[in-house]
Amino acid sequence: MAITSKNLDLGRIISFPFKGEKAFEKIIIGTLVLLASGVIPILPVVFVEGYLYRMMKRVISGDGEFEMPEWDDWGGLLKDGIKLTLTRWIYNLPFAILLFIAISIFLVPYILTFVIATTTEETTSIWIGVLVVLILLALVMVFVTTFVSMLTKFFLPLPMGNVVSTDSLGAAFKFRAWWKIFKKNWDGFLLIFVISVGLAFVGSLISQILLATFVLVILLPAVTFLMMVYVYALYADGFRGGMGELCKGKLPKGK
């Protein structure tokens, strides 16, 4: 059963990565691939994205079952991973630009304090006024940047799901297509957003605990991998729920 606001089987979602043949082996491989990103930038994460693409594909276009796929066909993983990675990057670009602007504005007041210290008394009040305006502008930018970040996280499952369901990167920008799916399961996507934020908080908390222990820090890539698995599984199931409503339930049935 796909996620809507009326149903949520958290136990099923939490337990599925540990079920099935060679489940722990698959988690270990994913952990090692992410660990490699400490040496090779970007590429290992793209392979993980491709692996999660394969997991999402079964949920969205198959029987709707959660399952950890095999780590094989690495060329296919790379190709699919590029599509998901580019989708995430493009949709997060406005946030990245706003974040850069916000950081830049925050740096200006620090520079101005040195300018004020070297100015005459007649111009000091003017510079202080400029400083106050910049600080207020920086606070506004923080609010806007945070809002855009939350908005992106809320809608991201839709373009990603559309890419997976069609095997086309261009489908990420077919706004009318995925907007119809959103309208059919908007409350489900709201629920997914809340759970995803909660998972991010839990993952961050666990990461801080692991970082504080020099021995257990080696488990950090495993936690990151599992958090990605859970979030992408939620994305896929929510998208399938919207598709099911749009198609009047004419989708392959899961168990």
C-alpha positions in Angstrom: 0.0 0.0 0.0 1.4 3.3 -1.1 1.8 6.2 1.4 -1.1 8.6 1.8 -2.1 10.7 4.8 -4.4 7.8 5.8 -1.9 5.0 6.1 1.7 4.7 7.1 3.5 1.5 8.0 6.7 2.8 9.5 7.7 -0.7 10.7 7.6 -2.0 7.2 9.7 0.9 6.0 12.3 0.7 8.8 12.7 -3.0 8.5 12.9 -3.6 4.8 16.7 -2.8 4.3 17.5 -5.7 6.7 15.2 -8.3 5.0 15.9 -10.5 2.1 18.9 -12.4 0.8 22.3 -10.8 1.4 20.6 -7.8 3.0 23.6 -6.9 5.3 26.0 -7.5 2.4 24.1 -4.9 0.3 24.2 -2.4 3.2 28.0 -3.0 3.6 28.6 -2.4 -0.1 26.6 0.8 0.0 28.5 1.9 3.1 31.9 1.2 1.4 30.9 3.1 -1.7 29.9 6.1 0.3 33.2 5.8 2.3 35.0 6.0 -1.0 33.6 9.5 -1.4 36.2 10.6 1.2 38.9 9.9 -1.4 37.0 10.3 -4.7 34.6 13.3 -4.8 31.1 13.0 -6.2 31.4 9.8 -8.2 30.7 7.3 -5.3 27.6 9.2 -4.4 26.4 9.1 -8.0 26.6 5.3 -7.8 24.6 5.3 -4.6 22.0 7.5 -6.3 21.9 4.9 -9.1 21.3 2.1 -6.6 18.5 4.0 -5.0 17.1 4.8 -8.4 16.8 1.0 -8.9 15.1 0.6 -5.6 12.6 3.4 -6.4 11.9 1.9 -9.8 10.4 -1.2 -8.4 8.2 0.8 -6.0 7.0 3.2 -8.6 6.8 1.1 -11.7 6.8 -2.4 -10.3 4.8 -4.2 -7.7 5.3 -1.5 -5.1 7.4 -3.6 -2.8 10.4 -2.3 -0.9 13.5 -4.3 -1.6 17.2 -3.7 -1.6 18.4 -4.5 -5.2 21.6 -6.1 -6.2 24.8 -4.2 -6.6 25.4 -5.1 -10.2 25.4 -3.5 -13.7 27.6 -0.6 -12.4 27.4 1.1 -15.8 23.6 1.2 -15.4 24.0 2.5 -11.8 26.2 5.3 -13.0 23.8 6.3 -15.8 20.7 6.3 -13.5 22.6 8.0 -10.7 23.6 10.9 -13.0 19.9 11.5 -13.7 18.9 11.6 -10.0 22.0 13.6 -9.0 21.4 16.2 -11.7 17.7 16.5 -10.7 18.7 17.1 -7.1 21.4 19.7 -8.0 19.2 21.6 -10.4 16.3 21.9 -8.0 18.7 22.9 -5.2 20.4 25.5 -7.3 18.1 28.4 -6.2 18.8 27.5 -2.5 22.6 27.3 -3.2 22.5 30.8 -4.9 20.5 32.3 -2.0 22.8 30.7 0.6 25.8 32.2 -1.2 24.2 35.7 -1.2 23.2 35.3 2.5 26.7 34.4 3.5 28.2 37.3 1.5 25.8 39.8 3.2 26.7 38.4 6.6 30.4 39.0 5.9 30.0 42.6 4.9 29.1 43.9 8.5 32.3 42.4 9.8 34.2 44.3 7.2 32.3 47.5 8.0 33.2 47.4 11.6 36.8 47.9 10.6 35.8 50.8 8.3 33.8 52.4 11.0 36.8 52.2 13.4 38.8 54.3 10.9 36.2 56.9 9.9 35.7 60.4 11.3 32.9 61.1 13.8 30.9 62.9 11.2 30.6 59.8 9.0 30.4 57.2 11.8 26.6 57.5 12.2 26.1 57.0 8.5 28.2 53.8 8.5 26.4 52.5 11.6 23.1 53.0 9.7 24.4 51.1 6.8 25.6 48.4 9.1 22.1 48.1 10.7 20.4 47.8 7.3 22.8 45.1 6.2 22.3 43.1 9.4 18.5 43.3 8.9 18.9 42.3 5.2 21.0 39.4 6.2 18.3 38.2 8.6 15.7 38.5 5.9 18.0 36.4 3.6 18.3 33.7 6.2 14.5 33.5 6.4 14.1 33.4 2.6 16.9 30.9 2.2 15.4 28.6 4.8 12.0 28.9 3.2 13.3 28.0 -0.2 15.2 25.0 1.3 12.1 23.7 2.9 10.0 24.2 -0.2 12.6 22.4 -2.3 12.7 19.4 0.1 8.9 19.3 0.0 8.5 19.1 -3.8 11.7 17.2 -4.6 10.1 13.7 -4.5 7.9 14.7 -7.5 10.6 15.5 -10.1 12.7 12.6 -8.8 9.7 10.2 -9.0 8.9 11.5 -12.5 12.5 10.8 -13.7 12.4 7.3 -12.3 9.0 6.4 -13.7 9.9 7.6 -17.2 13.7 6.9 -17.2 14.1 10.4 -18.5 15.9 13.4 -17.0 13.7 15.7 -19.0 10.7 14.4 -17.0 12.0 16.3 -14.0 10.9 19.5 -15.7 7.5 18.3 -16.9 5.8 20.3 -14.1 2.2 19.7 -15.2 2.7 16.0 -15.2 4.1 15.8 -11.6 1.8 18.5 -10.4 -1.2 16.3 -11.2 0.3 13.6 -9.1 1.0 16.0 -6.3 -2.6 17.2 -6.2 -3.8 13.6 -5.9 -1.6 12.9 -2.8 -0.7 16.3 -1.4 -1.3 15.2 2.1 0.8 12.1 1.6 3.7 14.3 0.4 3.2 16.5 3.4 3.5 13.5 5.7 6.7 12.4 3.8 8.2 15.8 4.2 7.6 15.7 8.0 9.1 12.2 8.3 12.1 13.2 6.1 12.8 16.2 8.3 12.6 13.9 11.3 14.9 11.4 9.8 17.4 14.2 9.0 17.3 15.3 12.6 17.8 11.7 13.9 20.6 11.1 11.4 22.3 14.3 12.4 22.0 13.4 16.1 23.4 9.9 15.5 26.2 11.4 13.4 27.2 13.8 16.2 27.3 10.9 18.7 29.5 8.9 16.3 31.8 11.8 15.6 32.3 12.2 19.3 33.7 8.6 19.5 36.8 8.0 17.5 36.0 4.3 17.3 32.4 4.4 16.2 33.0 7.2 13.6 33.6 4.4 11.1 29.8 3.7 11.2 29.0 7.2 9.9 28.8 6.2 6.2 26.5 3.3 7.2 24.1 5.7 8.9 24.2 8.1 6.0 23.5 5.3 3.5 20.5 4.0 5.5 19.1 7.5 5.9 19.2 7.9 2.1 17.5 4.5 1.6 14.7 5.4 3.9 14.1 8.9 2.4 14.2 7.7 -1.2 11.8 4.8 -0.3 9.4 7.3 1.1 9.7 9.5 -2.0 9.0 6.5 -4.2 6.0 5.3 -2.2 4.5 8.7 -2.0 4.9 9.1 -5.8 3.3 5.7 -6.4 0.4 6.8 -4.1 -0.2 9.8 -6.3 0.0 7.8 -9.5 -2.4 5.3 -8.1 -5.0 8.0 -7.3 -4.4 9.6 -10.7 -4.8 6.2 -12.5 -7.7 5.2 -10.3 -5.7 2.4 -8.6 -4.6 0.8 -11.9 -1.1 -0.1 -10.7 0.6 -3.4 -10.0 -0.4 -4.6 -6.5 2.2 -5.0 -3.8 1.9 -7.6 -1.0 
